[in-house]
Amino acid sequence: MKKINSNIINDVISKARTSPRKRMNHNFHDDFSDPIQRFLNAWEPGSYLRPHRHLNPPKREVFIVLQGSFAVATFDDEGNITDKFILDASKGNYAVELDAGEWHTVIPLETGSVAYELKDGPYDPIDDKDFASWAPKEGDVECDEYNQRILREFDNYS
């Protein structure tokens, strides 16, 4: 039996806070060949997840908020936002499922934000993500401004 409790959540949050990328995961799958990848994903504000899709092979992805809140945005092929959702259990917004091949990003909105993530496997770092050419690469100086531009699209979100 694999369990999610406050000890595991606090541990992954602590690791995310000290990580240069400001995020960390705790895997529940035994290896990368598992047909369903399952893990906790902790993000801290300031973390940048370059918009990407899981296209080859196509993979669905599910985010279930356990703590904190996240902005989730999907995009068309030119980088225009096509849909958006705030994951926040206190507001009754618990989860989002992304279609295989759908461009997306996730932005943490508060410290200590943790999601349970499920994604079709297997995981191969070579072809897991198709990164958007229209978005800054991770580590570029434009990453923070890019996140802020996306978050402005949520200003009147309800």
URHU-V850827 format. One record per run of one state. SS is the DSSP state (2 for helix, 1 for strand, 0 for the rest). FROM is the first residue (numbers start at 0). TO is the last residue. If there is no record, write none. Layout:
((SS & FROM & TO) (SS & FROM & TO))
This chain:
((0 & 0 & 4) (2 & 5 & 17) (0 & 18 & 21) (1 & 22 & 26) (0 & 27 & 34) (1 & 35 & 42) (0 & 43 & 50) (1 & 51 & 52) (0 & 53 & 53) (1 & 54 & 54) (0 & 55 & 56) (1 & 57 & 57) (0 & 58 & 59) (1 & 60 & 66) (0 & 67 & 67) (1 & 68 & 74) (0 & 75 & 79) (1 & 80 & 87) (2 & 88 & 90) (0 & 91 & 91) (1 & 92 & 92) (0 & 93 & 93) (1 & 94 & 97) (0 & 98 & 101) (1 & 102 & 107) (0 & 108 & 111) (1 & 112 & 119) (0 & 120 & 128) (1 & 129 & 130) (0 & 131 & 141) (2 & 142 & 151) (0 & 152 & 157))
